[in-house]
Structures are given as structure tokens and as C-alpha cells.
Amino acid sequence: MEHRDIVIVGGGMVGSALAAALTGSGLSVCVLEREAPAPFAPEQEPDLRVSAISPASAAFLQAIGAWDKVLAMRAAPYRRMQVWEGDEAAGTLFDAAEAGVPELGHIVENRVVQLAATAALRDRGDIDYRCPVAVESLVYRPQASQLTLSDGSRIQARLLIAADGARSQVREAAGIGVTGWDYPMHALALSCRIEGGQQDITWQRFTPDGPQAFLPLCGDAASLVWYHRPEEVKRLLTLSDDELIAAVSQAFPRKLPGIRELTARGSFGLTRRHAQCYARDGVALAGDAAHTIHPLAGQGVNLGFQDAAALARTILDARAGGEDWAGEKALARYQRARKPANLAMQTGMDAFCYGFSNDIAPLRLLRGLGLRLADKAGPLKREAIRYALGLRA
């Protein structure tokens, strides 16, 4: 039986970043990842799964030695974000210049972020990173959880961290329940080549059936996300490339650059989940294991990175202060820091999703007025942008 201070189950974006934040701590940390991401090559077409990395998340990734590795692969900065409903004249434009920052964020493929975070933790040399390996069995005990791995090894951990996604094996073993529901829409994700070269703006339009989004990628690549009823998404996926391009061109805003070709397509359902607690004695949840959110504004991974930063800080501060860093008292501070903030973001995204995805006339008038007022809000708009970027508490 091997003994580790901390075992992080899940070495994706959040789990790898959390491990990298714990390097140099003197704690024995082991990361378990089921499947290694494919290596990066510049000639590869962009992946379907992308995230909008906020300046706050970029700063965290920089602090752990991962952001420069992201930029060495590829990341597309965006400096403006156009949000509107229906009529393209009725909306608001968010500009990085208004907030006094060089960009609002970067659109980055999830795989690129995971590769960079994994490389950062391996650079330090004091993290036991195991991949590919699966957890065959897991017994949660407050002082000494035990794991049996697919390679036959057995590990005992003082602190077990769940970074293993929405269907977390660790969360289930610890008996932590979730609340949640499925959203009445699916997401159709498309990777494409566009006319006009690289863009520095992302568009988001609300329709009664669901939002539509345009996300710029490097060069002439872009990502489109079309939220719609599940049966309509299923129908759209059956279309040929030419038919699907025509459908997008007809349904999406006229401002959208022309689509030259589709390079990938896929769909996924949308589910909201929130763990009933984030920590108990000897166990803590982070990222999608603790919460999933409507991907409307691409905030999911940013919340996960905030979890990782807060959890690492909680552990290191408690250890420096002579506390039981894996105990319920110390970890409760992590829960107090993150659970209300994540719940607020979930609720805000739901308000946008349900508030805009309908055709009720009084609400439509209020929404249009709200977007126009937001566009002329001046200093208030500046502070709202900085809050959304993680630059304000």
C-alpha cells in the first residue's frame, strides 16, 4: 500500500492546474488521469471543445507556469463582445478598452489548456502524475481513503480531491449528493473556416429557441454554438455540410463572417448540477465534480480554476498555520469561499438562459430596454466588465 498526502482523481484542466498549484509545498501529491490528451501539432484542426479563458484564469495559469505553454500552442484573444437579441441594432458591445484591459479573454481549446497544465506540473518534478490509469475501486474514509487502480497498485490518501467531472466517482464514494436538472435545449457545436481572417470579437445572440454564439479561433478558424431544442439539433446533425452552412447562414446574424467550410461537428446535452457540499473531513470537490453550469458565457472552466486556486490556497495556508489542512474545519473555508460564488454564477446564467429564451412580449420589451441601457451605462458598464473578467470581487 502506497501512502500519499493528497490524491487528485482527474488530471484534466482543473485537476492538473490544482496539482501544479501545490508543487513545492512539501506535500506528496498524486494525480490520476484516465486518458492522456492527444499531443498538439500546429497543423491540427481546432477541437470542438473550447473555453473562454478570462484574464483572471490566465493570471492563475501564468502563476502555475501553464499560460506561456498555452500561448506557445494557440489561443485566440478577443477584445470585444457583442450581445443582442433579435434585431442586431438592439444590443450592447463590451470592449476591453472600456475596462482598461488589453483583451476580454482568449478562446482556447480545452485540450490545449489540459496539455499546458499537465506540462506545468510535470516540469516541477515533485508531483506523481499517473496516466493512463483508472480507479477500479475507492473507499472513502475521513483519515485514510483507499484506492485500487487499474494497474494493480493501491494508494492510501489523507486528502482525496475530486476533479473527475460531473459524474464524479469520488463524490459518489464520499456520499455527497447533488441537486440539478437538464436544460430544455442541446448545444450544436461546429468548427469552421471563415472569410475575412482572424476575428477579435465574439458574438452572442438570444432567440426564443436558445442562444447562438460565434467564438473566434486562430487564423481563419472559428467555433459556432447553436443552442436549440434537442430534436432540432438532432435534425441539423443529419444535414450535409453545404446544407448545414446554409442553415447557419440563414439563422445566425448577418454580421457573421461567411463560412467557407465546416471542419467538425458535434452536440451535447446541458445539465445543471451542484453538490450539496464541497468538502468533508479528508475529501474536497473542485470543478465539474462540484458544479456544472449552462455554458452560455463559457464560465465553467473559469469557475473551476477559481476552485483550484482557492483550494490550493486553503490547504497551504492551513498547513503553514499548523492546522489539520485536510480536516473539515480548514476545508470549510474553501467551501465558504466558493460555493456561494458558484451558485450565484449558476443562477445568473439560468436567468439569462430562461429570461431570454422565450417570446413573451413584455419580457421582450424589457430585455431590449435593458440591453440598450447597458450599452450606455458608462462607469457601471466598466465595472460590470471587470467583474465578469474576474478583476473585481
N, C-alpha and C positions, 0 to 999 in steps of 0.2 A: 504494500500500500504506500503510494507516494503522498506526501503532505505538502499543501500549498496554503499560503495565507489567503489568496484570492484566486478563484476560478471564474473567468468570464466565459459564459456559454454564448457563443455567437461572435464571430470576428468580422462582421460586416462593417458598414461605415461607422456606426456608433460604438460597437464593441471594440474595434481596433483603435478608434480615437481615444476611448476611455483608457485602454491599456497603455497607449502612448503617453497619456497624461500622468500615468502612475510610474513611468520609468524613472529610475534614480531615487526611488522612495525607500529602498532597502527592503520592501515587501516582496515576497516571492509570488509572482503573478503568472497564471497560466491562461492562455486564450485557446478556446476550442472552436474551430470553424469546420463546418461540414463540407464545403465545396470551395475550392480556390477560384477566384475570378480569372477569366481568360487574360493573358498578358496583353498589354497595349501595343498597338502599332499605328503610326500616323495615317497609314493608308486605309485603315478600317472605317467602314461607315459608322456613324454615331449610333449608339444604343437607343432603344425605345425609352428606357427608364432614365429620366433626367430629374434634377432638382435645382431649385433656385437657391443658391447659396448666398446668404445675407452677409453684409460686412462683418457682423458680429461673429458669425460662424467662420468666415475666412480668417478673422483675427485669432480665433481659437485654434484653427488648423495651423496657422502660422506659428503659434506658441508651441505646438507639439511637433513641429518640424515637417508638416504634411503639405502646407499650402504651396510652397515653391515646387513641390513634386507634382501637384495638380497642374500648375501653370506650365510646367515643363511638358506635360501631355497636352491637354487642351481644355480651355474654359472660355466661354463667350461672355464678355461683360455687357450688361445693359444699363443704360443711363436714363432711359425714360420708360414710363409705363402708362399706357392709355387704357382707361376703364370707361366703358359706356354701356348703355342699354338701348337696344333697337337702333334708333336714329344716331348716326355717327356724330352728329353735331351736339348731341346731348350727352356730355360726359365730362371727365376730368383727366388732366395729364399730370402725372407726377414726374418731376425732373430732378435728377441728382443735384443739379446746380442750386435748386431751391433749398436743399438740405445742407449744402456746403460740403458735399462728398463727391469723390471722383466718379462713382457709379452706385447704382441701387443694388447691384448684386451681380452674380455670374450664374449662367446656366451651365451646369456640369453634369456629365453622365455619372450615374451612381457608381458604376464600375470604376471609373477614374478616381473618384473620391475614395473608394474602398482600397484600391491599389496603393494610393498615396498614403493613406493612414496606416496600412499594413507595412509598407516600406519604412515609414517613420518609426514604428515600434520595433521593427527588426534592426534598424540602424543602431539602436541603443545597446542591444545585446543582453539586456537583463530580463527580458520577457520570454517565457516559454510559450512559443506560438506553435500550435499543432494543427495541421491541415494537410490533407482532408481527414477528418475523424468525426465520428458520430457518437452521441451519448446513448448507449444502449439501455442503461438504467440509472435512475437518480433517486436517492433517498435524502430528503431534506431533514436535517437536524440542526437546531439553533447553534450549537457549538461546533459541529463537525459533520457537514453534509458529505455524502459519499457518492461518487460517480464511477460507473463502469463504462469504458469506452469500447468502440468497435475494434480497436487494435488489441484488446485484451487487458490493457492497463487499467488500474484502479487508482483513484485520487480522492483524498480527503481534503476538504476546504473549510477554513474558518469562515470565510465570506463567499457566498455564491451570488454572482451577479447575472441577472437575466438580460441578455442583449440578443435574444434568439427569436425576435419577431413577434408578430401579432398572435400567433398560436403557440405561445411560449411554453416549452416543456418545463422550464424552471418554475414559472409562475404556477402552473398546474400542480407540480410536486409540492410547492410550498402552501397549497390550499388557498391561494389568493384569487378571489372571484373577480369578474368583470361585469360592467354594465355596458350596453351598447345596442346598436341596431344597424340594419342595412339601409343605405340610401336608395331612393326610388329611381336611380339612374346608374348607368355604367359609363365608363370612360373609353372612348376610342382614341388610341394613341397612334400617330403617324409620324414617321421620319421622312423628310422630303428634301429635294433640291429646289431652290427658289431662284427667281430672277432678281437682278439688282445687287448681288453680292451680300456680304455680311451686314446684318442689321444691328442696331444698338437700342432697339425698342421692343418691348413685349406688349402685346395687346390682350385685353380680356373683355369679352362682351357677354352680357347676360341676355338670355332669351327665355321664354316661358318653359321650354323643354329642358333647359340647363345651360351652363356657361360654355363659351368657346374660347380657346386660348391659342395664341401664337407665341412661341418661345424661340429666340434666335440662338443658333449654334454657330460654330466656327465656319468661316468661309461662306459658301452659298448653301449651307445646311440649315435646317430649321426643324422644330418639333411642333406639331399641332395636336391639341387635345380637344376632343368634341364630346361633351357630356350629353347623354341623351337617354331616352327610355331603353331598357335592355333589349327589347325586341327590335328597335330601330338600329341599335349598334350591331346586333347580330345580322340584320339585313345589309347594312353598309359593308360589313366584312366580306359578304359574298360577291361584291361588285368587282369588276376588273379594275386595274389601275387607272385607266382612262375614265371609266365611269365614276370612280371614287374621286378623282381630281375634279371632275365636272360637278359632282355633288358638293364638294367642299367649296368650290369657286362660287356656286350658286348660294350656299347657305351662309358662308363666312362674310365678314365685312369687305367692302370694296377696297379698303386700304391694304388688304393683304397682298403681299407681293405675289406675282404669278408663280404657280407651281410647275416646274419643268418635269419632275419625275418623283415617284414615291420609291423609297428605299427600304422601308419596313412598316409593318402594321401590326397592331395587337389590341387587345381590350382587357379590361379588368373591372371587377365589381368594386363597390365602395362601401366600406363598413366603418362605423364609429365604435371604438372600444375605449373604456377607461377602467383601469384596475382600481379595485376598492381601496387598496393601499399600495404604496410604493416600496415599503420596507418593513421587515420584521427582524428580529434578532438573527443575524447570520445570513440574511438574504436581502437583495435590493433589485429593483426593476429599473430599466432605462430604455429609452427609445420606444419602438413599437410594442415591446413587451409590456410597457406601462400604459401606452395610449396610441390610438390611431386617430387621424383627423381627416376631414374632407380635403383632398389635395388641391382645392381651389386656388390657393395662393402659394402652393409649393412650400408650406411651412413645416411639413412633417419632420424632415431631417434636421431643420434648424432647431426645432424643439428637442430633438434627440441629442444634438450637440450641446445644447444648454443643460440637458440632464447630465451628460458625460462630464462637462466642466464642473457642475455643482456637486456631483457625487465624488469626483476625484478630490475636489477641494475639501469636502466634508471629511473624507477618510484621512487625508493628510493633516488637516487641522486638528482632528481628534487625536491622531497618533502623536503629533507634536505636543499636544497638551496633556499627554499621559492618560487619555481616556481609552476605554474599550472601543476602538474605531469600527469594530464590526457589530457592536451591540445596538440594541433597539433605540437607546437614548440618543446616541450620536446620529444614527441613520434617520431618526425622526426629523432632524434639522434639514436633511436633504428633502424629505417628503414635504415639509412646510415650505421649502423654497420653490419646489417645482410643481406640486400637484395643483395648487390654485391657479398658477400661471398657465399651465397646460389646459386646465378646464376652461379658463377664460378664453383662450385661443380657440378651443373646440367650439365653444358657444358662439363666438364671433363668426367663425366660418359657417356654422349652421345658420346663423341669422342672415348672412349674405346668400347662402345657397337657397334657403326656403323663401326668404324675403324677395329675392329677385326672380326665382324660377316659377313664376305664375303670371297670369294676365289679368289680375284683378284691377279694375280701373283706378280706384282711389290710391291703391298702393303704387300703381304705375306712375301716377302724378307725383306722389311723394318721393319716389325714387329719383325721378328726373330732376325734381327741385333739389334734392339732397346732393346729387352729383354736380349740379350747377353751382350750388353754394360751396361745395368742397373745392371746386376749381378756383374760387375767388376768396378762399379763407385766409390767404396771406400767412402770417406767422403761425397760426394754428395748423395750417396745412404743413408747414415746415416741420413742426414738432411731431405731427402725426407720421410724417415720413420717417423721421429719425427714430420714433418708437418702433415702427414696423421693421426698421433695419436692425433693431437690437441695440441702438445707440442711446436709448433712453430707458430708464427703468419703468 
